[in-house]
């Protein structure tokens, strides 16, 4: 099926070289797991699981000392397909992770004018991928620090580009969690692209990264058989108004079944989660009146 002109604009406006400052940051933020997406991506303070590393790598410092695998698939706006895969394992005094992310739109028409009329000359693909190496460890029982080293690659028709960027994250818990006393309050801070090289194209064009600052808070309320979690994130780009995100999560049946909702800027999100032994499965749904709705499914396996 040939893609519509709207699909071309969606991907080009979000990840292409049309602007001097490009939003590859948003490309990875949208690659987080379905749990975070269902909570409006307000996940900087909560930051649990290997698939939350793009929203705050410091969360890895509080993961169980075990090997974990995560995978997710997403369909954005009915046109963009994205997959990502994560492997998390203990390393030295902390936790290390390798993440692979790939997103593409194919069958994009290249239109030329022939005899005063538009003519499709051929079809091409716009593909963005990233390899991310992450590491996190605790500075003390209540504070963790984490880092992402990101290697981007972008292929657009016959041109390609690559770049490197570094993220730094912090996470603070109000108390050291245990089975009887979970972390009741959390604060997260993420600085994305604190260091970066320009996205350098084979044409010679160079595009710069924006630095993004995100502050998040999370509050948990426990009862005998249920848990309610509320989260708030604020994104700050230099020279732009802050973007707010909000999330809610309600766990039933002693952390077995979760219902989630959120607000990502002006878009509502919803989702479900299920835990059983070492397996976690999550689903998220993102609304968008202009571009269409999005779906994401992900799972985590802990060994």
Rosetta blueprint (number, residue, H / E / L):
1 X L
2 X L
3 X L
4 X L
5 X H
6 X H
7 X H
8 X H
9 X H
10 X H
11 X H
12 X H
13 X H
14 X H
15 X H
16 X L
17 X L
18 X L
19 X L
20 X L
21 X E
22 X E
23 X L
24 X H
25 X H
26 X H
27 X H
28 X H
29 X H
30 X L
31 X L
32 X L
33 X L
34 X H
35 X H
36 X H
37 X H
38 X H
39 X L
40 X L
41 X L
42 X L
43 X L
44 X L
45 X L
46 X L
47 X L
48 X L
49 X L
50 X H
51 X H
52 X H
53 X L
54 X L
55 X L
56 X L
57 X H
58 X H
59 X H
60 X H
61 X H
62 X H
63 X L
64 X L
65 X L
66 X L
67 X L
68 X E
69 X E
70 X E
71 X E
72 X E
73 X E
74 X E
75 X E
76 X E
77 X L
78 X L
79 X L
80 X E
81 X E
82 X E
83 X E
84 X E
85 X E
86 X E
87 X E
88 X E
89 X E
90 X E
91 X E
92 X L
93 X L
94 X E
95 X E
96 X E
97 X E
98 X E
99 X E
100 X E
101 X E
102 X E
103 X E
104 X E
105 X E
106 X E
107 X E
108 X E
109 X E
110 X E
111 X E
112 X E
113 X E
114 X E
115 X L
116 X L
117 X E
118 X E
119 X E
120 X E
121 X E
122 X E
123 X E
124 X E
125 X E
126 X E
127 X E
128 X E
129 X E
130 X E
131 X E
132 X E
133 X E
134 X E
135 X E
136 X E
137 X E
138 X E
139 X E
140 X E
141 X L
142 X L
143 X E
144 X E
145 X E
146 X E
147 X E
148 X E
149 X E
150 X E
151 X E
152 X E
153 X E
154 X E
155 X E
156 X E
157 X L
158 X L
159 X E
160 X E
161 X E
162 X E
163 X E
164 X E
165 X E
166 X E
167 X E
168 X E
169 X E
170 X E
171 X E
172 X E
173 X E
174 X L
175 X L
176 X L
177 X L
178 X L
179 X L
180 X L
181 X L
182 X L
183 X L
184 X L
185 X E
186 X E
187 X E
188 X E
189 X E
190 X E
191 X E
192 X E
193 X E
194 X E
195 X E
196 X E
197 X L
198 X L
199 X E
200 X E
201 X E
202 X L
203 X L
204 X L
205 X L
206 X E
207 X E
208 X E
209 X E
210 X L
211 X L
212 X E
213 X E
214 X E
215 X E
216 X E
217 X E
218 X E
219 X E
220 X E
221 X E
222 X E
223 X L
224 X L
225 X L
226 X L
227 X E
228 X E
229 X E
230 X E
231 X E
232 X E
233 X E
234 X E
235 X E
236 X E
237 X E
238 X L
239 X L
240 X L
241 X L
242 X L
243 X E
244 X E
245 X E
246 X E
247 X E
248 X E
249 X E
250 X E
251 X E
252 X E
253 X L
254 X L
255 X L
256 X L
257 X E
258 X E
259 X E
260 X E
261 X E
262 X E
263 X E
264 X E
265 X L
266 X L
267 X E
268 X E
269 X E
270 X E
271 X E
272 X E
273 X E
274 X E
275 X E
276 X E
277 X L
278 X L
279 X E
280 X E
281 X E
282 X E
283 X E
284 X E
285 X E
286 X E
287 X L
288 X L
289 X L
290 X L
291 X L
292 X L
293 X L
294 X E
295 X E
296 X E
297 X E
298 X E
299 X E
300 X E
301 X E
302 X E
303 X L
